[in-house]
Amino acid sequence: MRDCLFLVADKNMQAAFEGFLTRPNVHQSLGCGAFAFDPRLDLVVAAGDNDPGLYTRGHELLRPYQGSHRRAIVILDADWDGSPGAQVIIEHLTAQILSTGWLEESVRVVVIDPELETWIWQRNEHVARGLGFQRLEALMADPDLREAWPEGQAKPALPKESLELLLCKQRIPRSSAIYKRITAQVSIKHCQDAAFHALLGTLRTWFPLDAAG
């Protein structure tokens, strides 16, 4: 049996988690015990479904992995047309998954509010280079970003729109590779997002440091 399956909403999220979870000794950065992770076996994207489809059919997409994985984490955004909000998504999707036979202690639904790009944004040189700027100072000097992300604010007001605007201005085609390149390098310590900390807490509970010896 594999340690944990990560079921995500789209290709960008898939790339972000692959970059993040394939870092050398990532469990040390996460503050948890080691767990096996192979993106070919343990990272699944709800191809063609995106967030609404994962919300509706996540329990069915997860069902086949009951025989291959001990645990499962489902990750999707809160911000999409018709979204009932993060808490309702968590409660509904968790109930649907449990109805298929997964145990409550083996499943976690993580909803990023409003969206994945919340996890991407940091005042960090790796983020700057990933978005086509040679230095962090150049990134932070962009007038549109300064308006969207004033000093003292944790993230830009519209994380996804801000990222897409800067990529357009830098003439960089938006691709999942950008997400992977950034998440493979940015500091985990500086992400204060509640959903990210929910993910950390789950991994630390499932794979405690003591178990790693």
C-alpha positions as CSV (number, residue, x, y, z in Angstrom):
1,M,0.0,0.0,0.0
2,R,1.2,3.5,-0.8
3,D,1.4,6.1,1.9
4,C,-0.8,8.9,0.6
5,L,-2.7,9.9,-2.6
6,F,-3.0,13.6,-3.6
7,L,-6.0,14.3,-5.8
8,V,-5.9,17.8,-7.2
9,A,-8.2,19.9,-9.4
10,D,-6.1,20.9,-12.4
11,K,-2.8,20.8,-14.2
12,N,-1.4,23.9,-12.5
13,M,-2.2,22.4,-9.1
14,Q,-0.6,19.1,-10.2
15,A,2.6,20.9,-11.2
16,A,2.7,23.0,-8.0
17,F,2.4,19.9,-5.8
18,E,5.0,18.0,-7.9
19,G,7.5,20.8,-7.5
20,F,6.7,21.0,-3.8
21,L,6.7,17.3,-2.9
22,T,9.7,16.2,-4.9
23,R,12.1,18.6,-3.2
24,P,15.0,16.8,-1.5
25,N,14.1,15.9,2.1
26,V,10.8,17.8,1.8
27,H,9.5,16.1,5.0
28,Q,12.2,18.0,7.0
29,S,10.9,21.3,5.7
30,L,7.3,20.2,6.4
31,G,8.2,19.2,10.0
32,C,6.9,15.7,9.6
33,G,8.2,12.1,9.2
34,A,9.2,10.8,5.9
35,F,6.6,9.4,3.5
36,A,6.9,7.9,0.1
37,F,5.9,10.1,-2.8
38,D,6.1,9.3,-6.5
39,P,4.2,11.8,-8.7
40,R,3.5,9.0,-11.2
41,L,1.7,7.0,-8.5
42,D,0.6,9.4,-5.8
43,L,-0.5,12.6,-7.6
44,V,-3.7,12.5,-9.6
45,V,-5.4,15.4,-11.4
46,A,-9.1,15.5,-12.0
47,A,-8.5,15.9,-15.8
48,G,-11.3,17.8,-17.4
49,D,-13.2,18.4,-14.2
50,N,-11.4,21.3,-12.5
51,D,-12.7,22.6,-9.2
52,P,-16.5,22.2,-9.8
53,G,-16.1,18.7,-11.2
54,L,-13.8,17.6,-8.3
55,Y,-16.4,19.0,-5.9
56,T,-19.2,17.0,-7.6
57,R,-17.3,13.8,-8.5
58,G,-14.3,13.7,-6.1
59,H,-15.6,10.8,-4.2
60,E,-15.9,8.7,-7.4
61,L,-12.5,9.7,-8.6
62,L,-11.0,8.7,-5.2
63,R,-12.9,5.4,-4.9
64,P,-10.5,3.3,-7.1
65,Y,-7.5,4.2,-4.8
66,Q,-8.9,2.6,-1.7
67,G,-7.0,-0.6,-2.5
68,S,-3.7,1.1,-3.3
69,H,-3.4,4.0,-0.8
70,R,-3.7,4.2,3.0
71,R,-4.6,7.9,3.0
72,A,-5.8,10.6,0.6
73,I,-5.8,14.4,0.5
74,V,-8.1,16.2,-1.9
75,I,-7.1,19.8,-2.8
76,L,-9.2,22.3,-4.7
77,D,-9.9,26.0,-4.9
78,A,-12.8,27.8,-3.2
79,D,-13.3,30.4,-5.9
80,W,-15.2,29.2,-8.9
81,D,-18.6,29.9,-10.5
82,G,-21.3,28.5,-8.3
83,S,-19.0,27.7,-5.4
84,P,-20.8,27.3,-2.1
85,G,-17.8,28.4,-0.1
86,A,-14.8,26.7,1.4
87,Q,-16.5,25.3,4.5
88,V,-19.4,23.8,2.6
89,I,-17.0,22.3,0.0
90,I,-15.0,20.6,2.8
91,E,-18.1,19.2,4.6
92,H,-19.9,18.0,1.5
93,L,-17.0,16.5,-0.3
94,T,-15.7,14.8,2.9
95,A,-19.2,13.3,3.5
96,Q,-19.3,12.0,-0.1
97,I,-15.9,10.4,0.2
98,L,-16.7,8.7,3.5
99,S,-19.9,7.3,2.0
100,T,-17.7,5.3,-0.4
101,G,-15.9,3.5,2.3
102,W,-12.9,5.7,3.2
103,L,-12.3,6.1,6.9
104,E,-12.6,9.6,8.4
105,E,-9.1,9.5,9.9
106,S,-7.6,8.6,6.4
107,V,-9.0,11.4,4.3
108,R,-8.6,15.2,4.3
109,V,-10.2,17.8,2.0
110,V,-8.1,21.0,1.7
111,V,-9.8,24.0,0.1
112,I,-7.5,26.9,-0.9
113,D,-9.4,30.2,-0.4
114,P,-9.6,31.8,-2.8
115,E,-7.3,29.9,-5.1
116,L,-3.9,28.1,-5.6
117,E,-2.1,31.3,-6.5
118,T,-2.5,32.3,-2.8
119,W,0.2,29.7,-2.1
120,I,2.5,31.0,-4.9
121,W,2.8,34.6,-3.8
122,Q,5.7,35.4,-1.6
123,R,8.1,38.4,-1.5
124,N,10.8,36.0,-2.6
125,E,13.6,36.0,-5.3
126,H,12.4,32.6,-6.6
127,V,8.9,34.0,-7.2
128,A,10.4,37.1,-9.0
129,R,12.5,34.9,-11.3
130,G,9.6,32.6,-12.0
131,L,7.6,35.5,-13.2
132,G,10.4,36.9,-15.5
133,F,12.0,39.4,-13.2
134,Q,15.7,39.2,-12.5
135,R,15.4,40.7,-9.0
136,L,12.7,40.8,-6.3
137,E,13.1,44.6,-6.2
138,A,12.0,44.8,-9.9
139,L,9.0,42.6,-9.3
140,M,7.8,44.7,-6.3
141,A,8.4,47.9,-8.3
142,D,5.8,46.9,-10.8
143,P,3.0,49.5,-10.4
144,D,0.1,47.1,-10.9
145,L,1.5,44.7,-8.3
146,R,2.2,47.5,-5.9
147,E,-1.5,48.5,-6.2
148,A,-2.7,45.0,-5.7
149,W,-0.2,44.1,-3.0
150,P,0.5,47.0,-0.6
151,E,3.0,46.8,2.1
152,G,1.7,44.9,5.1
153,Q,-0.8,42.8,3.1
154,A,0.0,39.1,3.1
155,K,-1.0,38.5,-0.5
156,P,-2.2,40.4,-3.6
157,A,-6.0,41.1,-3.4
158,L,-6.6,39.0,-6.5
159,P,-3.8,36.4,-6.5
160,K,-4.6,34.7,-9.8
161,E,-5.4,37.9,-11.8
162,S,-2.2,39.5,-10.5
163,L,-0.1,36.6,-11.6
164,E,-1.7,36.4,-15.0
165,L,-1.3,40.2,-15.5
166,L,2.4,40.1,-14.8
167,L,3.0,37.1,-17.0
168,C,1.3,39.0,-19.8
169,K,3.3,42.1,-19.2
170,Q,6.5,40.0,-19.3
171,R,5.3,38.2,-22.4
172,I,5.6,34.8,-20.7
173,P,3.0,32.2,-21.7
174,R,1.1,30.9,-18.7
175,S,2.0,27.3,-18.1
176,S,2.0,24.7,-15.3
177,A,5.8,24.7,-15.6
178,I,5.9,28.1,-13.9
179,Y,4.0,26.8,-10.9
180,K,6.4,23.8,-10.6
181,R,9.5,26.0,-10.9
182,I,8.4,28.3,-8.2
183,T,7.1,25.7,-5.7
184,A,10.3,23.6,-6.1
185,Q,12.2,26.5,-4.5
186,V,10.2,28.9,-2.4
187,S,10.4,28.8,1.4
188,I,7.7,26.8,3.1
189,K,8.2,28.8,6.3
190,H,6.8,32.0,4.8
191,C,3.4,30.7,3.7
192,Q,0.9,31.8,6.3
193,D,-2.2,30.6,4.4
194,A,-4.8,28.7,6.6
195,A,-5.3,26.0,4.0
196,F,-1.6,25.4,3.7
197,H,-1.3,25.0,7.4
198,A,-4.2,22.6,7.4
199,L,-2.2,20.5,4.9
200,L,0.9,20.7,7.1
201,G,-1.1,19.7,10.2
202,T,-2.6,16.7,8.4
203,L,0.8,15.5,7.2
204,R,2.3,16.0,10.6
205,T,-0.5,14.0,12.2
206,W,-0.3,11.2,9.7
207,F,3.5,11.0,9.5
208,P,4.8,12.2,12.9
209,L,8.5,12.9,13.4
210,D,8.7,10.1,16.1
211,A,7.7,7.5,13.5
212,A,10.7,8.6,11.4
213,G,13.0,7.8,14.3
